[in-house]
Amino acid sequence: MNHSLTTLLGIAVLATASVLSAAEEIKGFAPVSVSSANYRTTERADLIRKASEKNQVNPVLAKTVPRSEPAYYIFLPGEVYSSDVTYEDLCKLLTPALASKGFVNASDDQGLIREPDRVQLVLRVHYGTRPWRRPTVRTEQLTWRDGMEPRPEGRGLHTLGGERLWDSRAGGNDEAISAARENQSSGSAYGKGGGRGSGGGGDSPAGGAGVAVMNTTGLGLASTTGYESTRDFHMIVVDAFDYAELKKEGKGTKRIWTTFVAAPKDPKQPFSDMATTLIRNATAFFGETSSGLQVYTDARAEVKIGEAVVVP
C-alpha cells in the first residue's frame, strides 16, 4: 500500500478526524444539481442507464431515508479548491446531514476516534470553486487514485505529458468537446486506437489517435442545455471507501459511493454562502443512486445567509 496513504489513515484513526429540452427550463434561483451513484448496490448496466437519463428539473422532494444500521466513518481531505470555508468547518456542516442518512462520524468534537474498531468507511471530501462542465459522477475509473479526474494506467502515448486523462465532464477546451460531439453523432471512427472507458470508445477531444478519454457518451457528450460549456462551479463531492479495503489495497481501492452536488458560481457569491444550500440538497442522496442529473431551480436552490443545515 502507498506509504503516504497509510500514514494519512493512521493519523486519522489515532488522532483526528439527460437532456433539458430548452434553456428556458432553467429559471428562478441559480440551479443546484445533484448526481449520485452507489457502485456496490447498483448493477453496472443500470448505473450507466440511470446516469444517462434525462435531467430531472425540480423533481419531487426526495425523502431522506436512513440506513437500517449505522455506518461509522472518518473524513479525509480530497482535492480542495478555492474556498473561504476551511476543511474542518465543511466537515462540521456535513456531519449532521450524513447522520440523517445513518452515517455516523466516528470522531468526537475534539477530533479523536475513541473506538477505531467501529470505523467502516473513509469519506473523502473534495470541495471549493473550480472550472467544470457537467457536474455528474463517473461510471468508471473509480479507484482512490482517480480523484476528481481519472488518472492514466499502464504505459502508452496517452500517458505522456500529464497525470490525468481527458474527461469531458470536467471540460476545459469547449471547442474540442464540441468537435468530439459532432464526430460522435456522425458516426466517425476517428481516434479509436487509444481511447478507453465505458461507452467512450476511442473518441478523442481533438481527433488525435492514441488520446485516452473518459465519458464521451452518456454523461459526457450528450446534449444537455445549461451544461455544455466550462464555467466556475461551487461544488462538494463526497467519495465513500471501505476503510479495511483502503488499508489493505491502498490507492487501488474502489469507491463504494459518490455524491456530487454543485451550483454555478455567481461572481459576487463566495463558497461560504452556498455551502449549506449544497449540503441541504445533497443529503437525501448520500449513499444512493440518482436517475439523471437532479436540477433544482426553485426555492430549494435559494441561498439563505447564516442558514443551518436542515434535513428535508
Buried (B, 14 or more C-beta within 10 A) or exposed (E): BEEEBEEBBEEBBEEBBBBBEEEEBBEEBBBBBBBBBBBEEBEEEEBBBBBBBBBBBBBEEBEBEEEEEBBBBBBBBBBBBEBEBEBEEBBBBBBBBBBBBBBBBBBEEEBEBEEBEBBBBBBBBBBBBBEBBBBBBBBBBBBBBBBBBBBBBEEEEBBEEEEBBBBBBBBBBEEBBBBBBEBBEEEBEBBEBBBBBBBBBBBBBBBEBBBBBBBBBBBBBBEBBBBBEBEBBBBBBBBBBBBEBBBEBBBBBBBBBBBBBBBBBEEEBBBBBBBBBBBBBBBBBBBBBBBBBBBBBEEBBBBEEEBEBEBE
